[in-house]
Amino acid sequence: MMMPLADVRILAVEQYGAGPFGSLQLADLGADVIKIENPNDGGDVGRYVPPFAEGEDSLFFESLNRGKRSVSLDIKAEAGRAIFERLVADADAVYFNLRGDVPKKLGITYDQLAHINPAIVCCSLSGFGMSGPRHAEPGYDYVLQGLAGWMSLTGEPDGPPTKSGLSLVDLSGGLVAALSLLAAVHAARRDGRGMDCDVSLYDTSMSMLSYLATWHLSAGYDPQRMARSAHPSLVPFQLFPTRDGWIVAGCAKEKFWQRLAIAIGRPGLATDPRFESFEKRFAHREALQGILDEVLRAQTTEHWIRILREAGVPSGPVHDVPQALDDPHTHARDLLISTNHPRLGDVRHVRSAVRAGTAEQEYQRAPRRGEHGPDVLHDLGMSESDIAEAVAAGAFGDPDRSLTTASTGKADR
């Protein structure tokens, strides 16, 4: 079977985290993602992110760019622009994560490329979007977690505002961009006309306030940090200490509360007038937490997870990252994959969570900078003399340094 996106070609003017994470989902689904890397500044800055970085090879870059192809191309140079436009003519989408005011300056919006390919999709993922008072500002995950209110919701009530341990705005922004791009490509194939996709980290982080925003806007609710990462309204649904660690247990439905009370050997809690409904449990949450703490601290995490799972109560241990990666369910879901790198050796990854069909993907390492230049240029019908002429004209950066990249695919830095 063909991969679901085997007939989709995307030109990715991307770097660092959010943009590459979005196109990684598409590459893992079989799309031909061609990274357009600037030869004048070392290409994707993700190549140099420490730790575990040497020269232009880093595990950070490998984790976000497997299965893609790389072309070093200066799209600001006349000769480079000409090649870029030839690529646009045969692509489904141009995807970029640049500051909101940059795409128009580079000439890569739909209005600027439609004369080449009327069905081209131009998908922008920026910090603040391509309009609005902040559109020309750089946007980073940490900044957005603060700006969108996330940090005010994270951490203990008496502690400082806290960032998530993961770059969730970046990662979520990449997913939203990938979804937007696919929707636009579908419409372009249906209607014969492409479009812009103006996706931003700001919009993404704000939209993910979800029901908390609705509660505030509609009923004046003021979200606050909750002790032990507790749910803002459902009780019990939080962290609990055991004899040797922590567990998460949650009762999002009344039936789960009934099961929990029986499973921990305290069936009377289910009929206690203080705890007989969501509202009453919330009103008496401190008393209930004290009772549950006393019970759960008496046994180990392993004991309680076994008991609660058998009872059908949503629960799980609080793993560290190594434990999560080694969980039996991680292996059962085939979430761990490997690629081979000439310098880094065997690189192990977590595969994309996106699943579509049963076709098996053969995972390839991330590309060296400019590695696929010759293949891509030859696919455009360019001869060796055409390539040499483009090199001399500066299409691939400084002619003295770019010849190896254009003609042999070796990195030029």
C-alpha positions as CSV (number, residue, x, y, z in Angstrom):
1,M,0.0,0.0,0.0
2,M,1.1,3.6,-0.7
3,M,1.5,5.9,2.2
4,P,-1.6,8.3,2.6
5,L,0.4,11.4,1.5
6,A,2.7,9.8,-1.0
7,D,1.4,12.1,-3.8
8,V,1.8,15.3,-1.8
9,R,4.9,17.5,-2.2
10,I,5.7,20.3,0.3
11,L,8.4,22.9,0.1
12,A,9.4,23.7,3.7
13,V,11.1,27.0,4.4
14,E,11.3,26.0,8.1
15,Q,13.7,25.8,11.0
16,Y,14.0,25.0,14.7
17,G,11.0,23.4,16.4
18,A,7.4,24.3,15.6
19,G,7.6,24.3,11.9
20,P,9.6,21.1,11.5
21,F,7.4,19.3,14.0
22,G,4.4,20.1,11.8
23,S,6.0,18.9,8.6
24,L,7.4,15.8,10.4
25,Q,3.8,14.6,10.8
26,L,3.3,14.9,7.0
27,A,6.6,13.2,6.2
28,D,5.7,10.3,8.5
29,L,2.5,10.0,6.5
30,G,4.6,9.7,3.3
31,A,4.6,13.3,2.0
32,D,7.7,14.5,0.1
33,V,8.9,17.3,2.3
34,I,11.7,19.3,0.7
35,K,13.5,21.5,3.2
36,I,14.7,24.7,1.6
37,E,17.7,25.7,3.7
38,N,19.5,29.1,3.5
39,P,23.1,28.4,2.5
40,N,24.2,31.8,3.9
41,D,23.5,31.2,7.5
42,G,24.1,27.5,8.0
43,G,20.6,26.3,7.2
44,D,18.2,25.2,9.9
45,V,19.4,26.4,13.3
46,G,18.1,23.2,14.7
47,R,21.2,21.5,13.3
48,Y,23.3,23.2,16.0
49,V,21.1,22.9,19.1
50,P,22.9,21.4,22.1
51,P,23.3,19.0,23.8
52,F,24.3,16.1,21.6
53,A,25.4,18.3,18.7
54,E,28.6,18.1,16.6
55,G,29.1,20.3,13.6
56,E,25.9,20.3,11.7
57,D,24.6,17.1,13.3
58,S,22.4,17.2,16.4
59,L,19.9,14.8,17.9
60,F,17.5,17.8,18.2
61,F,17.5,18.1,14.4
62,E,17.2,14.4,13.8
63,S,14.1,14.2,16.0
64,L,12.2,16.8,14.0
65,N,13.4,16.2,10.4
66,R,13.5,12.5,9.6
67,G,12.2,11.4,6.3
68,K,12.7,14.9,4.6
69,R,14.9,16.0,1.8
70,S,17.2,19.0,1.9
71,V,18.2,21.6,-0.7
72,S,20.5,24.5,0.0
73,L,18.9,27.4,-1.9
74,D,19.2,31.2,-1.6
75,I,15.6,32.3,-2.6
76,K,16.6,35.9,-2.2
77,A,19.1,35.6,-5.1
78,E,17.7,35.9,-8.6
79,A,19.1,32.5,-9.7
80,G,17.9,30.9,-6.5
81,R,14.5,32.4,-6.9
82,A,14.2,31.0,-10.4
83,I,14.9,27.5,-9.1
84,F,12.5,28.0,-6.2
85,E,9.7,29.0,-8.6
86,R,10.3,25.9,-10.7
87,L,9.9,23.9,-7.6
88,V,6.7,25.8,-6.7
89,A,5.2,24.9,-10.1
90,D,5.3,21.2,-9.2
91,A,4.5,21.4,-5.5
92,D,1.2,21.2,-3.5
93,A,2.3,23.6,-0.8
94,V,4.9,26.0,0.5
95,Y,5.2,25.7,4.2
96,F,7.1,28.2,6.4
97,N,7.6,29.2,10.0
98,L,8.8,32.7,9.7
99,R,8.0,36.0,11.6
100,G,4.6,37.2,10.4
101,D,6.0,40.1,8.3
102,V,8.6,38.0,6.5
103,P,6.7,35.9,4.0
104,K,5.5,38.9,2.0
105,K,9.1,40.3,2.0
106,L,10.3,36.9,0.6
107,G,7.5,36.8,-1.9
108,I,6.1,33.5,-0.8
109,T,2.4,34.3,-0.1
110,Y,-0.4,32.9,-2.3
111,D,-0.9,36.2,-4.2
112,Q,2.9,36.3,-5.0
113,L,3.0,32.6,-6.2
114,A,-0.4,32.0,-7.7
115,H,0.8,33.1,-11.2
116,I,3.2,30.2,-11.1
117,N,0.9,27.6,-9.7
118,P,-2.8,28.6,-9.1
119,A,-3.4,25.6,-6.9
120,I,-0.4,26.2,-4.6
121,V,-1.1,26.4,-0.8
122,C,1.0,28.8,1.2
123,C,0.9,27.8,4.9
124,S,2.5,30.2,7.3
125,L,3.2,29.3,11.0
126,S,4.4,32.4,12.8
127,G,4.5,33.6,16.4
128,F,1.6,36.1,16.1
129,G,0.1,35.7,12.6
130,M,0.4,37.8,9.5
131,S,-1.8,40.6,10.9
132,G,-2.4,42.4,14.1
133,P,-0.2,44.7,16.2
134,R,2.3,41.9,17.1
135,H,2.6,40.4,13.6
136,A,6.2,41.6,13.2
137,E,7.4,40.2,16.6
138,P,9.2,36.9,17.0
139,G,7.2,34.4,19.0
140,Y,8.6,31.5,21.1
141,D,7.0,28.8,23.1
142,Y,8.1,30.2,26.5
143,V,6.8,33.7,25.7
144,L,3.5,32.3,24.4
145,Q,2.9,30.1,27.5
146,G,3.1,33.2,29.6
147,L,1.2,35.5,27.3
148,A,-1.7,33.2,26.7
149,G,-2.3,32.5,30.4
150,W,-0.9,29.0,30.5
151,M,1.7,29.6,33.1
152,S,-0.8,31.2,35.4
153,L,-2.6,27.8,35.4
154,T,0.5,25.6,36.0
155,G,2.2,24.8,39.2
156,E,1.2,24.9,42.9
157,P,-1.1,27.7,44.1
158,D,1.6,29.2,46.3
159,G,4.4,28.8,43.8
160,P,5.5,31.0,40.8
161,P,3.8,30.8,37.4
162,T,5.2,27.7,35.7
163,K,6.0,26.6,32.2
164,S,5.1,23.1,31.0
165,G,8.0,20.8,30.8
166,L,7.4,20.4,27.1
167,S,7.2,23.0,24.4
168,L,3.5,22.5,24.0
169,V,2.7,25.7,22.2
170,D,5.4,24.9,19.6
171,L,4.3,21.3,19.2
172,S,0.6,22.2,19.1
173,G,1.2,24.9,16.6
174,G,3.0,22.5,14.3
175,L,0.0,20.1,14.5
176,V,-2.5,22.9,13.8
177,A,-0.3,24.0,10.8
178,A,-0.2,20.5,9.4
179,L,-4.0,20.2,9.7
180,S,-4.5,23.5,8.1
181,L,-2.2,22.7,5.2
182,L,-3.9,19.4,4.5
183,A,-7.3,21.0,4.6
184,A,-6.1,23.6,2.1
185,V,-4.5,21.1,-0.2
186,H,-7.7,19.1,-0.2
187,A,-9.7,22.2,-1.2
188,A,-7.1,23.2,-3.8
189,R,-7.3,19.8,-5.5
190,R,-11.1,20.1,-5.4
191,D,-11.4,23.6,-6.7
192,G,-8.2,24.2,-8.6
193,R,-7.3,27.2,-6.5
194,G,-4.9,27.4,-3.6
195,M,-4.9,29.8,-0.7
196,D,-2.9,31.2,2.3
197,C,-3.1,29.5,5.7
198,D,-2.3,32.1,8.4
199,V,-1.6,29.9,11.5
200,S,0.1,31.3,14.6
201,L,1.4,30.1,17.9
202,Y,-0.6,32.9,19.5
203,D,-3.9,31.7,18.0
204,T,-3.0,28.1,18.9
205,S,-2.3,28.8,22.5
206,M,-5.3,31.0,22.9
207,S,-7.7,28.5,21.3
208,M,-6.4,25.8,23.6
209,L,-7.8,27.7,26.6
210,S,-11.0,26.0,25.4
211,Y,-13.6,25.5,28.1
212,L,-11.7,27.7,30.6
213,A,-12.1,30.6,28.2
214,T,-15.8,29.8,27.7
215,W,-16.3,29.6,31.5
216,H,-14.6,33.0,31.9
217,L,-16.2,34.8,29.0
218,S,-19.7,33.4,29.7
219,A,-19.9,33.2,33.4
220,G,-17.0,35.3,34.8
221,Y,-15.0,32.3,36.0
222,D,-11.4,33.1,37.1
223,P,-9.2,30.1,36.5
224,Q,-6.6,29.4,39.2
225,R,-3.7,27.0,39.8
226,M,-4.9,24.0,41.7
227,A,-2.9,22.0,44.2
228,R,-1.4,18.8,42.9
229,S,-2.4,19.6,39.4
230,A,-6.1,18.9,40.3
231,H,-8.9,19.3,37.8
232,P,-10.6,22.7,38.3
233,S,-14.0,21.1,39.0
234,L,-13.9,17.3,39.1
235,V,-13.1,15.7,42.4
236,P,-11.2,13.5,42.8
237,F,-9.0,14.0,39.8
238,Q,-5.4,14.8,40.7
239,L,-2.1,13.5,41.9
240,F,-2.0,11.3,45.0
241,P,1.1,10.1,47.0
242,T,1.7,6.4,47.5
243,R,4.2,4.7,49.7
244,D,6.9,5.0,47.0
245,G,5.7,7.5,44.4
246,W,2.8,9.3,42.9
247,I,-0.3,8.2,40.9
248,V,-3.0,10.1,39.0
249,A,-6.5,9.0,39.6
250,G,-9.6,10.6,38.1
251,C,-13.3,10.3,38.5
252,A,-14.7,12.1,35.5
253,K,-18.0,10.2,35.9
254,E,-20.0,9.2,38.9
255,K,-19.5,5.5,38.1
256,F,-15.7,5.9,38.5
257,W,-16.2,7.5,41.9
258,Q,-18.3,4.5,43.0
259,R,-15.6,2.1,41.7
260,L,-12.8,4.0,43.4
261,A,-14.5,3.9,46.8
262,I,-15.0,0.2,46.6
263,A,-11.5,-0.5,45.1
264,I,-9.7,1.2,48.0
265,G,-11.7,-0.6,50.6
266,R,-13.8,2.4,51.6
267,P,-17.3,1.8,50.1
268,G,-18.9,4.0,52.6
269,L,-17.3,7.1,50.9
270,A,-19.6,6.6,47.9
271,T,-22.7,7.1,50.1
272,D,-21.2,9.8,52.4
273,P,-23.5,12.8,52.1
274,R,-20.4,15.0,51.7
275,F,-19.3,13.2,48.6
276,E,-22.4,12.0,46.9
277,S,-22.2,14.4,43.9
278,F,-19.7,16.3,41.8
279,E,-20.7,19.5,43.5
280,K,-20.5,18.2,47.1
281,R,-17.2,16.5,46.5
282,F,-15.8,19.8,45.2
283,A,-17.2,21.7,48.2
284,H,-15.5,19.1,50.6
285,R,-12.5,18.4,48.4
286,E,-9.9,19.1,51.2
287,A,-11.6,16.6,53.5
288,L,-11.8,14.0,50.8
289,Q,-8.2,14.5,49.8
290,G,-7.1,13.9,53.4
291,I,-9.0,10.6,53.5
292,L,-7.7,9.4,50.2
293,D,-4.2,10.5,51.0
294,E,-4.2,8.4,54.2
295,V,-5.5,5.3,52.3
296,L,-3.3,5.6,49.3
297,R,0.0,6.3,51.2
298,A,-0.4,2.9,52.8
299,Q,0.5,0.9,49.7
300,T,2.9,1.2,46.7
301,T,2.2,2.7,43.4
302,E,2.3,-0.7,41.7
303,H,-0.3,-2.0,44.2
304,W,-2.7,0.8,43.6
305,I,-2.4,0.9,39.8
306,R,-3.1,-2.8,39.7
307,I,-6.2,-2.4,42.0
308,L,-7.5,0.6,40.2
309,R,-7.1,-0.8,36.7
310,E,-8.9,-4.0,37.7
311,A,-11.7,-1.8,39.1
312,G,-11.9,0.2,35.8
313,V,-10.9,3.5,37.4
314,P,-8.9,5.9,35.2
315,S,-5.5,5.9,36.7
316,G,-1.8,5.7,36.0
317,P,1.6,6.1,37.7
318,V,3.6,9.3,37.4
319,H,6.5,8.2,35.2
320,D,9.7,9.9,34.5
321,V,10.7,10.1,30.8
322,P,12.8,6.9,30.8
323,Q,10.0,5.0,32.4
324,A,7.4,6.3,29.9
325,L,9.6,5.3,27.0
326,D,10.0,1.8,28.5
327,D,6.4,1.3,29.4
328,P,5.0,-2.0,27.9
329,H,2.2,-0.1,26.1
330,T,4.8,2.1,24.4
331,H,6.4,-1.1,22.9
332,A,3.0,-2.7,22.2
333,R,2.0,0.4,20.1
334,D,5.3,0.3,18.2
335,L,6.0,3.8,19.1
336,L,9.8,3.5,19.1
337,I,11.6,3.6,15.8
338,S,15.3,3.8,14.6
339,T,17.2,5.5,11.9
340,N,20.9,5.3,11.0
341,H,23.1,8.3,10.8
342,P,26.7,8.4,9.4
343,R,28.0,10.4,12.4
344,L,25.4,9.8,15.2
345,G,25.0,6.1,14.5
346,D,21.7,4.4,15.6
347,V,19.2,7.2,16.4
348,R,16.1,6.1,18.2
349,H,12.9,8.2,18.0
350,V,9.3,8.3,19.0
351,R,7.2,7.9,15.9
352,S,4.4,10.3,15.0
353,A,1.1,9.7,16.8
354,V,-0.8,10.3,13.5
355,R,-2.1,7.0,12.1
356,A,-3.9,6.5,8.8
357,G,-4.3,3.1,7.2
358,T,-2.0,0.2,7.6
359,A,0.8,1.0,5.1
360,E,4.2,0.6,6.8
361,Q,6.5,3.6,6.7
362,E,10.2,3.1,6.2
363,Y,11.8,5.7,8.3
364,Q,14.8,7.6,7.0
365,R,17.2,9.8,8.9
366,A,17.1,13.5,8.7
367,P,18.9,15.0,5.7
368,R,22.4,16.5,5.7
369,R,22.3,20.1,4.6
370,G,21.9,20.3,0.8
371,E,22.1,16.5,0.5
372,H,19.3,16.1,-2.0
373,G,20.2,19.1,-4.1
374,P,21.4,17.1,-7.1
375,D,18.4,14.8,-7.1
376,V,15.9,17.6,-6.8
377,L,17.6,19.8,-9.5
378,H,17.9,16.8,-11.9
379,D,14.2,16.2,-11.3
380,L,13.6,19.7,-12.5
381,G,15.3,18.8,-15.8
382,M,18.5,20.7,-15.0
383,S,21.7,19.4,-16.6
384,E,25.1,19.6,-15.0
385,S,25.9,22.7,-17.0
386,D,22.6,24.3,-15.8
387,I,23.6,23.5,-12.2
388,A,27.1,24.9,-12.7
389,E,25.6,28.1,-14.1
390,A,23.2,28.4,-11.2
391,V,26.1,27.8,-8.8
392,A,28.1,30.6,-10.4
393,A,25.1,32.9,-10.2
394,G,24.8,32.4,-6.4
395,A,21.7,30.3,-6.4
396,F,23.2,28.1,-3.6
397,G,25.0,30.9,-1.7
398,D,28.7,31.9,-2.1
399,P,29.9,30.1,-5.3
400,D,33.2,29.4,-3.6
401,R,31.5,27.3,-0.9
402,S,28.3,26.1,-2.6
403,L,29.7,24.0,-5.5
404,T,30.0,20.8,-3.4
405,T,26.4,21.2,-2.1
406,A,24.9,21.8,-5.5
407,S,26.8,19.1,-7.4
408,T,27.5,16.4,-4.8
409,G,25.1,17.0,-2.1
410,K,27.7,17.5,0.6
411,A,27.2,20.1,3.3
412,D,28.9,23.4,2.5
413,R,29.7,24.3,6.0
